[in-house]
Amino acid sequence: MHSLYDWWKRTSRRSMVKPDCTTDENPRILEGNDLKALAKYMKSDSCRNVFIMLGAGVSTSAGIPDFRSPGTGLYANLARLNLPFPEAVFEIGFFKRNPIPFYTLAKELYPGHFRPTPTHSFIKLLHSHSMLHTCFTQNIDTLERRAGVPANKIIEAHGSFATQRCIECRTPFDAEKIKKAVLSEKLEVPRCERKQCGGLVKPDIVFFGEALPAQFHASIPHLRDADLLIVMGTSLTVHPFASLVDFVPEDCPRVLINLDSVGHFNRKHDVVILRKCDEVVRELCTKLGWEEELDAAWEETKDSLEVGEQEPEETAEDEVDKIAKDLKQTLNVSEKGDEEASDKDKAGDSAEPR
Ligand code: CNA
């Protein structure tokens, strides 16, 4: 990875400006560091190639916990699996010795249980508007595909549950069989069916210590053509994925939409919005005049739940939201002339679920 990065830095013109489409009416520079300026830029001819980087935060509203959000993240909830340390669940060495914790988790995360979020549908809209160049995702939940983003626009940097193989002889394993094994009431760890092998079968998700797909590395040079980079729902702590943000040209606007401040978004044309991505995306779509399209695209994803599956249950995040809303309503009633209630209300507002 380092050598590729070094090569890229040596060969690319990092402050390159596209002379063909950048004019006074279509400036490459944002007029401000907010959604209004971003929407204006996106409507201009300067913004043709949009790159997306996604992390687990875009799927939390679908009911899939992220890794690191305190309290609700997977790492905070792995104690029941008796792991020596939380990351062990995704370590290939540990998996070889004990695949049960991974498969216990896989059962919960298995695709088909979850519906894409409005944020996933927004990425599909970028494609419908011929703006999406590539969606780099760290997620293994395949919700981008389920939202209708074409497979050839998605780089699943950490693999996905879409395919699986034996970790010893690399023979692919049948998708229906692994699904049946994982979802059976009494968890069965799937094993290679080749005679004299019998190795452990693992979905093609990249564990710590494993190489990223070649397609990921091959796509990195395309980032030099980026007119816009939108980074959503990631702590930007896992490399080399996190370093993609440095590969776009210096004058390419970069937008971070995340609950907390991560990475180094301190370039002149960076926009940082620290809120829930579904909310921000909706606001952006309103400014772009895409709100109805967003609703329609998201409505279509209802069918992406597999037959017999339920809509995801309320997430912890939703529950906290609901309690906060109820509390607000209650407080608002007594708020009239009641300053104490108003203070409590503010306290509730700032208790943003993480
Ligand atoms: P992470 O380290 O857990 O970070 C998630 C980030 O998202 C945090 O900074 C949160 O503040 C933020 N966040 C949480 N909810 C929201 C929201 N509604 N709106 C905006 N921001 C939010 O996860 P990363 O993706 O950065 O870490 C990389 C790991 C996570 C990859 O290897 C993935 O395979 C792995 N992972 C994937 C999934 C999935 O496929 N859905 C789930 C859990 C972990």
Residues whose N, C-alpha, C, O or C-beta is under 5 A from the ligand:
A	BS01	CNA	G55 A56 G57 S59 T60 I64 P65 D66 F67 R68 S69 Q138 N139 I140 D141 H158 G233 T234 S235 L236 V238 I257 N258 L259 D260 R275 K276 C277
